Amino acid sequence: MAPRSFWKGYLKLSLVTCPVAMIPATTDNEKVRFHTLNRATGNRVVSEYVDSATGEAVEDDEQVKGYQRGEDEYLMLEDDEIDSVALESTRTIDIEMFVPRDDIGWIWYDKPHYLVPDDPVGEEAFSVIRDAMAATETVGISRLVLYRRERAVMLKPRENGIELWTLHYGDEIRDETNYFEGLGEAKPDPKLMEMMQTLIQERTKPWSPAMATDPVQDRLLEIIAAKKKGKKPAARKAAPETKGNVVSILDALRKSIASETKPKGR
């Protein structure tokens, strides 16, 4: 069953408007979750906000946001002051501009969502916007209040719908030149390149979601299942240590290719 939308509003381009619904494209509902318990009683441990100086609990209506402007010095901001800087409309995705779809590197992508028409009457307008972006190989850029903050969002055609990605803020992206500058620019030996490409080709497969499974969660579920039955979880073999010895790249590639091309047993 498809999940319920968590946001409903309007998609707008100039004078063209249609009602839409948004659903997060990812979920962590299947993740194993834990509560913190008191080992002695088995009861859940709850957290609360306390005054860092007095140690006394602070009730919800006494809590306020603070901006640090010096050591142990804060400027208090009320919720209505913070909310006042939000967009006037939090329910309209007004596409302000379009950019070539390949201009936005993956590093800017934050959270993915699915955008779908929310009314049969508005489906034609939705389809025109979607298909026009696909035909011109562009993506739309807009702004929207999501997760209590105003964000830049990108709209990208996907099949019969649209992907909506929240984008990272500019000050969240670190400049790669701070890390890549100074790395060697020498070209590798052609023979090594040929062997490495052979190794890559041997390991190339079509993408499958199974490649992104979570082995840690699978193991946790095994432990939980064993404990439910009153059994002791089976011990896992320790992973072999990676030796730090310096080896010849040529020898390592030869051995790797030999092991990859060796006929696999049934």
N, C-alpha and C positions, 0 to 999 in steps of 0.2 A: 504494500500500500504506500502510495507517495506521501511524503511528509507534508504537513500543513505549512502554508506560507507564514513567514514571520514578519513580512512587511508587505503592505499594499499601498499603491499610490498611482502616479501617472508618469508615462513616458512622453516627453514633449520635444518636438523639433520644429522651431518656428511656430506655425499655426496648426501643425499636425499634433494631435494629442490622443493617447489611448490609455485605458486603465491597465495596469500590470500588477503582477504579484512576484515576489522574490523569495527564493528558498536557498538556504546555504547549500553549496555543492559538496561540502564535506561534513562528516559527523564523527564524533568520538563516543557515541552512545554505546558502542560495543566494547569499549575499553574496560579492562578490569579496574575497579575502583576500590579503595580501602577507606575505612574510618579509623581514627586513632582511638584506642581503647585504654582504659585503666587495667593494667595486667592483673592487679589484685582483685578487682571486682567484676571485670568484664564489661563495665559500663562505658558508654561513649564519653570522650573528652570533648568539651566544647570550648571554643575560643571567645574571648571578649576583648574589647579595647579598654586599656587602662591608662591612666595618667602616668607618664614616664617619671614624674617627680614624686607624686604622692602615692602611686600604686593603686589608687582607687578606680573602680570601674566608671566609665563615662557612657551615659545613656545616649541613644541614637539622636535625640533632639538637641543634645549638647555638643555633638560633633560638627566640626566645620573644616572646610578645606583651608590649607595654609601654604603660602608661597614663601620659601626660605630666602631671605635677603641678607642674612648674616649668621654668624654662629649663635645658635639658640635664639634667633630673632626671625619672626614670621609675620607675613602680612595676611590677614584673614580675608577670605572671599566667601560671600554667601552664595547659596545655590542659584538664586535668581540673578545674581550678577554674572555668574558663569553662563547660565542659560541665555542671557540677553545677547551674547555674541554669536549665537547660532543662526543658521539661515532662517529667513522669514518663513519659508516653506520647507518642511521636512518630508513632504509627500510628493514632490515632483522631481523627476530626473530630467532636467532641462539640458539637452545636449548643446553645449556652448561652442564646440569646435570638433574637427576631425583631424586625425594625423595618420600617416602611413602606418599600417599595422606592424611592420617590422621595426619601427623607430623606437618602440618601447621595449627595452631589454627585460628579460625575465626577472631580474633582480628587483624591479620596481613592483612586481606583482605581490599583493598581500593576501587577501582572503577571496576565494572564488564563490560566486553565487549563480544560480540559474534565474533568469528573468523570462517570464511567460505572460501572454495576454490574459487578462482577467475578465474578459467580456467578449462574447462572440462578435458583437458589433465592432469592437475595436481591433479585431484580429487582422483586418486588412491593413490598417495603418501600421500596426506592429510589423507585419510582413514586409511592407514597403521599406520601412526604415532598415530592417535586418538585411533584406536582399540588396538594397542599394549600397550598404556598407560592404557586403561581400563582393559586389560587382566592382567597386572602386578600390578594393583591398585597403580599406581604412577602418579605424576604430574610433568610436565616439568618446569624448571626454566631457565629464560633467562633475558636479559637486553635490554631495548629499550628506545629511546627518545620519550616521550609522554608529551603533555602539557608543552613543553619547558624545560623539565628536564629528565635526564637519570634515569630510574627506573628499579627496579627488577620486573619481571612479572612472573605470574604463569599460566601455561596452563593446563586445566582440561577438560577431555572428557565430553561432554553433548549431549545426543541423537546423532544426525547425525553431530553435529558440535563440536566446542571446546569453552569453556569459557576461556577468558583471563582476569585475574585480575591483576591490578597494586597492588603492595604490599607496605605497609607503610615502611618508612625508620626505621632503628633500633632505632634511637634517638627519634622517634615519639611515641614509645610504652612505657608507664609507667610500672615500675616494680610492679606487683600486691602485692608483699610481703610488700611494703610500706603501703598498705592499709588493707590487710587481716591478717597480722601478729598480733598476740595478741588476735584475736577473740576467743571466748570461744570454747573449743573443747569437752565440755560435750555432751553426747548423750541425745537426747530428750526422754521423757517418751514414752515407746512403745505404750501405749494407745492413746496418742496424735498423734503419727506417723500413727497409723492405721486410726484414724478419719480424719487426713489431707489427707491421700492417698485416702480415700473414697470421700472426697470433690473434689480432683483433678480428679478422675475418672468420677464423675458426670459432670464435666465441660470440659472433653476432647472431642474434635471434630476434624474431618479431617481439614487439613489446607485449607484455601480459601483466595484468594487475597482480598476478601471483608473484611477480618479481619484487613487489613492495609489501610483502607480508611482514608481520611482526613476530619473530621467533621468541622474543622475551615474553610476550603475552601468551603465546601458545604454551610455553613452559610453565607460566604462572597458573594457567588453567589446569595443566596436568597435576601440579602440586595441590591445588584446591580440590580437584576430584579425588586425589589419593587421601587427603585429610578427611574428606566427607565420609570415606569408607573406613576411616580409622587406620589407614596404612601409612607407612613412612614413605615419603617421596623417594623415588629412585635417585641415587647419586649420579651426577653427570660427570663424564670424563673431562678433565681439565684440557683446555685448548693448548696445543703444542706451542712452546715459546718460539718467537721469531728471533732467529740469531742475527746479531748485528755485524757479522763478519762481512767485509767488503769482498764481493765476488765480481768476476768478469761479466759485464753485461752481455757480451757475445756468447759466453758459455751458458749463462742463465737463459737467454732467448733460445738457444739450440735445444736445451733440455725441455723448456716449456713447449716449444713447437712439437718436439718428439712425443711428449705426453698427450698433447691435444689431438694429434693426428693418429695416435695409436688406436686400433679397432677396439670399440667398447664391447665388453662381454654382455651377453643377454642376462 
